[in-house]
Amino acid sequence: ASGERAPTSAAPEPPAPAERPRITVPTGSARRPGARPAPSVPQRRPPVDEEVPLPPEPADEEPPYAPPEDSPAPPTPVESEEEEMIRAAASEPGSRDRRDAMTVVMELLAEELGAKPL
């Protein structure tokens, strides 16, 4: 009762083929010297001398990209003049425009383009 049992039935063997077909491959010595086999497909590749050489293989020793270690920290951004003007305008008391959008548009059209209401 070791837990391992021998297989009770052997796997069936496939039947052996009666006769295998013979395949013959012509060798270079069987050809006449100087005779070339007739190409079944026209040659499309140029001779080796006329081929464009492949580019060199990339070097595997290149380290992955990393920023230079001695680079200085980027300077802190200085507030632009525009941002300063926005802050100054927001802090000053102003008068709110109480006109609706249609009134503003009609006034602009009349001033800039000379439009008249219908």
Order of alpha helices (4+ residues) and beta strands (2+ residues): alpha-alpha
